[in-house]
Amino acid sequence: MERAVRLRGRLDGFGPYLPDSLLAVAAAGVALWAVSQDTTVRPWWIHLLAVATALPLPWRRLRPLTVLVLATAPSLVISVVAHSANPQVPLSGVVALYTVAERSSERVRWSVLAVVVVGNVLGTHSPNGALFSLVTSVGTFVFGSLVRAQRQLARVQAERAREAGERAASDAARAVAEERARIAREMHDILAHAVSLMVIQAEAGPVVVRSDPDRAVRAFDTIADAGRDAMVQLRRVLGVLKDPEAGRQLAPQPRLAELAAVADRVRAAGLRVDLELPGQEGPLPADVETAAYRIVQEALTNTVKHAGADRVAVRVRRTGDVLEVVVSDNGRGVPAAAGRAVVGWSGGRGLVGIRERAAACGGRAEAGPGPEGRGFLVRARLPLGTGGVVERVDE
């Protein structure tokens, strides 16, 4: 087996020239056999012309038309001076014509076919001979054309397979990037919210530990609750990362009802939280419910960290086939620029995550100054079916 593989490797190094050279030897043998079978003894140069018909064949793939002309010229000379010495089926001419039909351009192919047909009709000595020559030459041309079409079809299919492979690789890379972005959002939302509350409570605890021990205890309880909640959610995220068989359904899927606990932890940080959740109109899509939870969580985290507010209102309301999420505070808001309020955001990872979460559900979100430039407002509209638009925050 090994010897056969090595032999094949050596033969492949010759490219197409080795098989075409063997074909040339076979064609030369047929031509010499036809000369030897002639009833008339032919001179030596007829034998030389017979061999010359096959000599160009090793280069037939490189120069099809040139090889056809070089192979046909000696055959025509033999046909004129010693017609009976020509083989009934000139193998060299058949191979050369097949190669032209299979490899040459459309203009060359059809021009050659026209010349061959006319030559067969005018150059033969009988109707039977003309018919036989036409069948042989036209059949050879048709066979070469069929092989040409099959090769073109194979190339097209190979190109489509290559493009499909590239698309599959691109889709896989995009899916990996999207999953990484999703996990990054989850980690950011979990850690940013929990750590922000823990830092604020940890800073407040030592201040009131003597003057208001009960408040200090509540602060430390809030730190513990935020830490435990973060650990639970992080375990779910890390469980997906560790288990290659785990599906997206194992990823954290918080519900709107859990926002009450989030609101309680924010209240423990010293803010008044007014929370309004939708009633029992029916179940919400899991991805929409999770997106709404994370949007509210991030908005509350930003309020605790940056707003300097003492009150925040959260309204999650189902309106038709849209879930509307609005979080507004009475903090310092966004500074005005050139006499007008700044609209939208280009801000940190959290606000970008809000926009990405809304977009993933087919909706949109915006953030900016509250009414009359007071406070900060986050607003998102998440479609429960299809569609979904966003209201501008400065309207």
N, C-alpha and C positions, 0 to 999 in steps of 0.2 A: 504493500500500500504506500509506504513511504517512497519507494522507488518510483512508483507511478506519479506521485505528487511532484517529485523533483523533476521527472521527465516532462510533465505538463508545464511546470514553471519555465523550463528551458525553452519549450516550444512557444510558450506565450511571449517570450522575449523576441521572437522573430516577427511578431505581429501578423498581419494578413499576408505577408509576402510568401511565407512557406506554403500555406494551402493553395495560394494562387499559382505558385511555381509548380506544385504538383499537378494542378489543373492544366497548366501549360504543357507539361510533359504528356499528359493524357491526350490533349488536343493534337499535339504533334504526332503522337502515335497513331491516332485515328487518321490524320492526313496522310502519313506515310503508308499506312495500311491500304488506303484507297488508291494511292499511286501504284503500289505493288500488285493490287488486284486488277489493274487495268490490262486489257488484252493487248494493248500496244506497249512495247517496251519504251519507257520514257528516259530522256537524257538525265544526267546528274543534277542539272540546274532545276529541273522540275521537282526533284526531291528536296532541293534546297528551298525552293519557294513554298513547298508544303510545310516544311519546318518553320519557315518565316511567318506563316499565318498564326502560329502559336506563341512566338517569342514575346510579343508585347503584353501578354496576359498578366504577368506578375504585377504590373502597374495599373491594372484596370480600375481599381478603386480611386487611385490618385488622379488619373486623367482619362475618364471614360470615353469621351468623344475621340481623343487622339488615339487611344488603343483600338477603337472600332475602325478608324480609318486605316491604321497601320496593319491591322489584321485582315481587313477586307481587300486592300490593294493587291497583295500576292495572290489571293484567292481569285480576284477578277482576271489577273494575268493567266492563271492556270485555266480558268473557265474559257478564255479566248483561244489559247494555243493548244490546250489539251483538256477539253471539256469533260471527257469521260474519266479523267484522273481526279476530279473533285469528289469528295465524299458526299453521299446522299444527304447527310445532315452535317454540315461543317460545324464542329463543336466550338472552334475558336470564335466563329462569327456569332453563334448563338449566345455564348457567354458574354461577348463584347456588347451585343445588342441588349441583352438582359441588364447589364450594368448601366448602360445609358438610360434605359427606361426606369431603373431604380434610383439612380443617383444624380442625373443631370437636371438642369432647370427645365421649366415647362416649355419654353421656346425651343430649346435644343431637342427635347424629347419628341415633340410633335413634328418638328422639321425632319429629324432622322426617320421617323415613321413614314412620312410622306415620300422621302427619297427611296426608302427600302421597298415600299409598295410599288412605286413606279418602276424601280430597277427589277423587281421580280416579274412584273408583267411584261416588260420590254426585253429582258435579258434571257428569258427561258425559251426553249425551242418548241414547246408544245403546251397546249392548255392544261394537260394533267400536271406537267412540270411546274407551270405557273401557279396552279392551285395548291400543289404541295408546298412550294416555296412560300406562298402567302400564308398558308396555315402555320407553317413553322415560324416564320418571322413575326407575324401578328400575334400568334400564341405566346411567343417569347416575350414580346413587348407587353402584352396583357399581364403575364405572370410577373414581370418586373414591376409593373405599375401596382399590382396588388401587394407585392412585398413592400413597395415604397409607402403605400397607404397604411399598411400595418405598422411599419416603423414610425411613421408620423403619429399614428394613434398611440403607440407605446410611449413616444416622447411626450405627447400631451398628457397621458395618464400619469407618467412619472413626474411631470411638472406639477400637475394637480396634487399628487401625493406629497410632493415636497412642500407646496404651499399649505396643504392641510396640516402637515407636520409642523411647519413654522407657526401657523395659526394656533395649533394645539399648544405648542411651547409658549407662545405669547399669552394665550388664555391662562395657562398654568401659572406663568410668572405674574400675570395680573391678579389672579386669584390669591396667590401667596402674598402679594403686596397689599391687597385689600384686607386679607386676614390679619396681617401684621398691623395695619392701620387700625382695624377693629379692636385688636387686643390692646394696642397702645391707648386707644380711647378708654377702654374699660379700666386699664391700670391707672390712667390719669384721673379718671372720675372717682374711682374708689379711693386712691391715695390722697388726692388733693382735698377731697371733702373731709376725710377722716383726719388727716394731719392738720388741716386748718383749724378744725374744731379743737383738736387736742392741744395745739399750740396756744390758742386763745385761752382755753380753760387752764392750761398749765401756768400761763402768765398771771391769770387772775387769782388762782388758788393761794399762792403765798401772800398776796396783798390782803386777803380777807380771812386768812386762817385764824387770826386772833380776834379781829373785830366782829366777824360773822361766821362762826364755825360751820353753821348749817349750810351756808352758801358755799363754803369751801368744800364740804363733803359732796354737795351736788355737783360742783365743778369736777371733782375727781371721779364721781360716778359717770359723768358725761364722757370724760376721757376714756374710762374703761369701756363704756358702751360703744363709743366710736371705734375703739381699737378692736373689740370683739366683732363688730359688724364688718369692719374692713378685713379682718382675718377670714371670716366666713366667705366673703365674696372673692377674696384672693385665692382661697383654696379651690373655689369653683373654676376660676380662670386657670390656675396652675394645673388643675386636674385635666383640663382639655389639652394643655401643652404637653403633659407627661404621657398621656394615653394616646397613641397614634390611631387607635380605633374609635376614639371619642368623636362624636358628631357635634354639630353646632348646637344641638338641643341641650348639651351639657354646659354651655356657656352661661354666664350669669343672666338671668331673666327676671329682674325685679318687677314687681307689679305696682300699680298706682296706689294700692292700699298701703304699701310700705312707706309712702311719703309721709304718713302721719308720724312714724318714728323719726324720720329725717327732720321734720318740723320740730318735734320735741327736742332733739339734740341742738338745733339752732336756737330754740327758745332758751335752752340752758346756757347758751353763749351770751345771752343778754338782749336778743332781738325779739320783738313782738312779731309773730308769724300768723297771718290770717290765711288759712288754707281752705280752698273750695275744690272738692273733687266731684267728678260726674256721678250721677245716681246709678241705679241698676237698670239702665235702658237695654242692657244686653252685653255680651262679652265683646271685648276689644281684641283686635289682632295683636298677637304677642309682640311682634316687632314694633308696632306703634306704641304699645303700652310701655315697653322697655325704653324706647326713644324718649317718650314724654317724661318718664322717671329720671333719666339721666340729664335731660335738659333742665328740669327743675333743680336737680341736685347740683349741677354745675352753676346755675344762676344763683342759688343760695350760697354756694361756696364763694363765689365772687363778691356777693354782698357782704359776707362775713369778713373777707380779707381786705376789700378795697373801698367799699361804698361809704363807710362811716355813718351808716344808717342806724336808726333804732326801730324801724318798722319795715316789714316787707310783706307784700300781698302775693299769694300764689293762687291762680285761678286756672283750673283744668276743666274745660267744659266741652261737652259733645254737642255740636251743632250740625244736624243733618248727617252727612257722610264725612265730616271733618272733625278732628279733635283739636281744639284750640288751647294752646298753652300760653299763659301770660304771667310773667314774674316782674313785679315792679317794686322799687324801694323809694324811700324818701331821703336818700343819702346825698352826697355832694354832686353826683351826676357826672356829666362829661363837660369839660371846659369849652367855652365858645371860642370859635376862631374867626377873626375878621367880622365880628358882629353877627355870626350865624352859628347855629348849633351844628356839631359834627354828626353826620348821619352814617349809620352802618358801623362796621368795624373792620380793622385789619389786625386785631389784637392777638392775645396769646393763644396757647394751645387749647385752652378751655373753650373760648368763644368759637374758634375754628371747629372744635369737636361738636359744638351745638349745631353749627351749620351742616356739618357732615352727617350727623345723625338724622336731622330733618330730611336732607336730600336722599339718604338711604331708604327712607320710607316713601319717597315720591313727593315730599312736601318741601317747604322752605322755611327759613327762620331769619330774623333780623334782631339786632340789638342797637341801642342808642339812647339818647336822652329821653327822659319821661316828658309828660305834658308840660309845656312852657319851660322846657329845659331843666326841670327839677327832677332829681333822682335819676335812676337808670331803669331801662325797660328792656326785657327780652320777650319776644313774641314769636311763636311758631304755629303753623297750621299744618297738621299731619292728616293726609287723606286716609280714610278708613277703607276706601275702595280704590278708585283711580282718581287722578287729577290732584287738585290741591294747589292753592295759591297763598301768597304771603301778603299781609297788609304791611305797609310801610309804617315804621314806628313814629315818624314825625307827622303823621296825618292827624 
